[in-house]
Amino acid sequence: MTLATVDRYDPEQVSSIGDRAVVVGGSMAGLCAARVLADGFEEVVVIERDSLSDEPITRDGAPQTSHPHLMQEAGRATLEDFFPGFGEKLLSEGGLLIDGSTEMKSYEKGGFAATPESRLPMYGSSRALLEWVVRWHITRIENVSLRDGCQFVNYLLDDSETTVTGVTFRDEHDAETTLTADLVVDATGRTSRTPQWLNDHGYEAPPVDEVEVDLTYSSIQIERPPDDRRGFAAFPRAPRTRGSAINPIEGNRWDVIMIGVHGDVAPTDEEEFVEFAESLPMDELGELVKSQSWVSDEIHHYPYPTSRWRHYEQLDEFPSGLVVTGDALASFNPVYGQGMSVAALDALVLHHCLADGGGKNLGPRFFERTAEVINTVWRLGVGSDFAYPQTTGPKPPGTDLFGWYMGRLTRQAHSDKVLSEAFNRVLRLEQPPTALLRPNIIWRVFFPSPQSSLIST
Ligand SMILES: Cc1cc2nc3c(=O)[nH]c(=O)nc-3n(C[C@H](O)[C@H](O)[C@H](O)COP(=O)(O)OP(=O)(O)OC[C@H]3O[C@@H](n4cnc5c(N)ncnc54)[C@H](O)[C@@H]3O)c2cc1C
């Protein structure tokens, strides 16, 4: 399921469902969930362990906020639907709206992708600013309150142990507090404790798919001339185990990442950082890292061993009154920039589930429908990961064949702007991967002509 195959957000479709919903975790998935819950619940309370700043700054509870984040079109469009004026606010705070066709240069499979004919709008912003703008909008919704500095402790269960009835947490003053709720949403990210909690209460924990990529990120910010809006990407693609991206962001800066996979560890000191950048197949990466002043006084390093999908949709029993979303459900290799968009699509699915059946049997209905979103995105990312023989984990059927076809398509896309655009629209989670199997695309992949770059679809 991608943007093209899901109905857009329509708050009018949701009627009154309950008195209070509690969302645990105030990051992208939690805030998006809170937005859609506010249509059906009298009150929505978001509990976040970090103390949140009024400024767009990185934070400890979500350490990935120190690293560059690219928002795919599915996320951008959905956030704009959830929070009208989202993009305008982002731009007014210094974020950029760049054209991915002409302002972003990408290296894929031994060459540079041809420039698509259509504009491919995308934000140029730090992760901290993206999240801050979502928070800014959430705090303006009357029936949503955001309680930061509050640490979730446990779910409350009814006597029959079949329904979650609220949460306990340590509040802003470190006092243990209880909050009853008709619905609790776990948006605590990868370290979610719901699987363990289910086990402790006689339920089965969800089966887990883990695909091991042994990835590391190292990130800095560098100065950017105000009128230079260029971005660059040469992501790791098998057999190359290293990659990098440079994104223009607010404050006349570029966000820069160096990425290593399967034992090629991203650099942690300045000299290695420059050497790593210079070893990549795009001259601008090394040149900019060397020529521009560094804004960061440290290199942020982040190890990401595995992509992980917890299959809640496969459980026979699940307590009422509880839903799990975002990275707590599935967390994806960050190289493909999918997590925030899936968090937004999860919330969109939650919205449709609320509209279609209210709170009844919500968890299983939600898990079944989000599995479709996750499946599409998972197969895209994991498909590329399995191009490395070192990658381990459950390989979805058809991965090798699709990977072979994608390899051929991306190479043809060096000279064919139609293929380049089609490929981009799939990566942006606008179009499903099956869009790359349409006859006109297959034809161009297998029968390229010297004129192919001139012919439109
Ligand atoms: C290095 C890296 C780079 C990435 N790059 C991209 C990218 O380019 N594009 C993209 O779309 N995605 C990217 N992602 C993924 C993206 O960060 C996540 O998918 C996104 O933040 C949604 O996650 P979430 O809200 O589910 O969880 P998180 O962002 O992890 O948030 C969980 C929240 O729960 C809170 N919490 C946890 N436990 C408790 C508790 N007990 N009590 C109260 N609060 C609690 C945490 O403080 C945190 O705020 C990247 C991830 C990583 C690791």
The ligand as an SDF file (V2000), in Angstrom:
LIG
                    3D

 53 58  0  0  0  0  0  0  0  0999 V2000
   19.8580    6.6790   11.9280 C   0  0  0  0  0  0  0  0  0  0  0  0
   18.4210    6.7470   11.4560 C   0  0  0  0  0  0  0  0  0  0  0  0
   18.1100    7.5010   10.3370 C   0  0  0  0  0  0  0  0  0  0  0  0
   16.8040    7.5600    9.8770 C   0  0  0  0  0  0  0  0  0  0  0  0
   16.5160    8.2450    8.7370 N   0  0  0  0  0  0  0  0  0  0  0  0
   15.2510    8.2990    8.2890 C   0  0  0  0  0  0  0  0  0  0  0  0
   14.9210    9.0170    7.1220 C   0  0  0  0  0  0  0  0  0  0  0  0
   15.7960    9.5610    6.4110 O   0  0  0  0  0  0  0  0  0  0  0  0
   13.6200    9.0830    6.7400 N   0  0  0  0  0  0  0  0  0  0  0  0
   12.6290    8.4710    7.4590 C   0  0  0  0  0  0  0  0  0  0  0  0
   11.4620    8.5710    7.0790 O   0  0  0  0  0  0  0  0  0  0  0  0
   12.9110    7.7730    8.5770 N   0  0  0  0  0  0  0  0  0  0  0  0
   14.1760    7.6690    9.0070 C   0  0  0  0  0  0  0  0  0  0  0  0
   14.4550    6.9620   10.1490 N   0  0  0  0  0  0  0  0  0  0  0  0
   13.3430    6.3140   10.8830 C   0  0  0  0  0  0  0  0  0  0  0  0
   12.5820    7.3320   11.7420 C   0  0  0  0  0  0  0  0  0  0  0  0
   13.4720    7.9680   12.6440 O   0  0  0  0  0  0  0  0  0  0  0  0
   11.4450    6.6550   12.5120 C   0  0  0  0  0  0  0  0  0  0  0  0
   10.7980    5.7430   11.6800 O   0  0  0  0  0  0  0  0  0  0  0  0
   10.4400    7.6940   12.9960 C   0  0  0  0  0  0  0  0  0  0  0  0
   11.0050    8.4910   13.9920 O   0  0  0  0  0  0  0  0  0  0  0  0
    9.1600    7.1010   13.5700 C   0  0  0  0  0  0  0  0  0  0  0  0
    9.4800    6.4200   14.7170 O   0  0  0  0  0  0  0  0  0  0  0  0
    8.5520    6.2850   16.0150 P   0  0  0  0  0  0  0  0  0  0  0  0
    7.8460    7.5430   16.3080 O   0  0  0  0  0  0  0  0  0  0  0  0
    7.7730    5.0540   15.8300 O   0  0  0  0  0  0  0  0  0  0  0  0
    9.6740    5.9670   17.1110 O   0  0  0  0  0  0  0  0  0  0  0  0
   10.7980    6.9130   17.6860 P   0  0  0  0  0  0  0  0  0  0  0  0
   11.0850    8.0250   16.7750 O   0  0  0  0  0  0  0  0  0  0  0  0
   11.9170    6.0260   18.0840 O   0  0  0  0  0  0  0  0  0  0  0  0
   10.1230    7.5190   18.9650 O   0  0  0  0  0  0  0  0  0  0  0  0
    9.7550    6.7810   20.1000 C   0  0  0  0  0  0  0  0  0  0  0  0
    9.3760    7.8070   21.1610 C   0  0  0  0  0  0  0  0  0  0  0  0
    8.8880    7.1140   22.3140 O   0  0  0  0  0  0  0  0  0  0  0  0
    9.4520    7.6980   23.4730 C   0  0  0  0  0  0  0  0  0  0  0  0
    9.4630    6.6630   24.5120 N   0  0  0  0  0  0  0  0  0  0  0  0
   10.1140    5.4770   24.4950 C   0  0  0  0  0  0  0  0  0  0  0  0
    9.8990    4.8040   25.6370 N   0  0  0  0  0  0  0  0  0  0  0  0
    9.0990    5.5930   26.4010 C   0  0  0  0  0  0  0  0  0  0  0  0
    8.5410    5.4420   27.6960 C   0  0  0  0  0  0  0  0  0  0  0  0
    8.7580    4.3520   28.4560 N   0  0  0  0  0  0  0  0  0  0  0  0
    7.7630    6.4540   28.1810 N   0  0  0  0  0  0  0  0  0  0  0  0
    7.5190    7.5660   27.4270 C   0  0  0  0  0  0  0  0  0  0  0  0
    8.0340    7.7540   26.1920 N   0  0  0  0  0  0  0  0  0  0  0  0
    8.8110    6.7760   25.6880 C   0  0  0  0  0  0  0  0  0  0  0  0
   10.8520    8.1020   23.0230 C   0  0  0  0  0  0  0  0  0  0  0  0
   11.4210    9.0920   23.8610 O   0  0  0  0  0  0  0  0  0  0  0  0
   10.5690    8.6390   21.6250 C   0  0  0  0  0  0  0  0  0  0  0  0
   10.2160    9.9900   21.6140 O   0  0  0  0  0  0  0  0  0  0  0  0
   15.7690    6.8580   10.5870 C   0  0  0  0  0  0  0  0  0  0  0  0
   16.0910    6.1070   11.7070 C   0  0  0  0  0  0  0  0  0  0  0  0
   17.4110    6.0220   12.1210 C   0  0  0  0  0  0  0  0  0  0  0  0
   17.7320    5.1670   13.3220 C   0  0  0  0  0  0  0  0  0  0  0  0
  1  2  1  0
  2  3  1  0
  2 52  2  0
  3  4  2  0
  4  5  1  0
  4 50  1  0
  5  6  2  0
  6  7  1  0
  6 13  1  0
  7  8  2  0
  7  9  1  0
  9 10  1  0
 10 11  2  0
 10 12  1  0
 12 13  2  0
 13 14  1  0
 14 15  1  0
 14 50  1  0
 15 16  1  0
 16 17  1  0
 16 18  1  0
 18 19  1  0
 18 20  1  0
 20 21  1  0
 20 22  1  0
 22 23  1  0
 23 24  1  0
 24 25  2  0
 24 26  1  0
 24 27  1  0
 27 28  1  0
 28 29  2  0
 28 30  1  0
 28 31  1  0
 31 32  1  0
 32 33  1  0
 33 34  1  0
 33 48  1  0
 34 35  1  0
 35 36  1  0
 35 46  1  0
 36 37  1  0
 36 45  1  0
 37 38  2  0
 38 39  1  0
 39 40  1  0
 39 45  2  0
 40 41  1  0
 40 42  2  0
 42 43  1  0
 43 44  2  0
 44 45  1  0
 46 47  1  0
 46 48  1  0
 48 49  1  0
 50 51  2  0
 51 52  1  0
 52 53  1  0
M  END
$$$$
